[in-house]
Amino acid sequence: MFKRLNRTNEPTVTITIEDRQVEVPGSDSVAAALLKTGILANRTTPVSGAERGPYCMMGTCFECLVEIDGVANQQACQTQVRQGMNVAVQKGLRDIEP
């Protein structure tokens, strides 16, 4: 569905996705990095446990929620990757931090 533009000189960053280190372009969103690494489902629903993944890629649907650096409910499509970031699939309901 998505086609990456050929940018040969773009700097990359190393992030950890589900305990696996991957190198991605520094301009990518977390959602793009997940899709690039083959992770299509980045969360499960709290009621049925159904898998969900990035859908709108512009922040309106909230289907791309993940845990980033230990903080749950982060929109993967609205978060740019950064060196050393740790991303985890979000399973079920998470509390919102005050």
Secondary structure, 3 states (H helix, E strand, C coil): CCCCCCCCCCCEEEEEECCEEEEEECCCEHHHHHHHCCCCCCEECCCCCCEECCCCCCCCCCCCEEEECCEEEEEHHHCECCCCCEEECEECCCCCCC
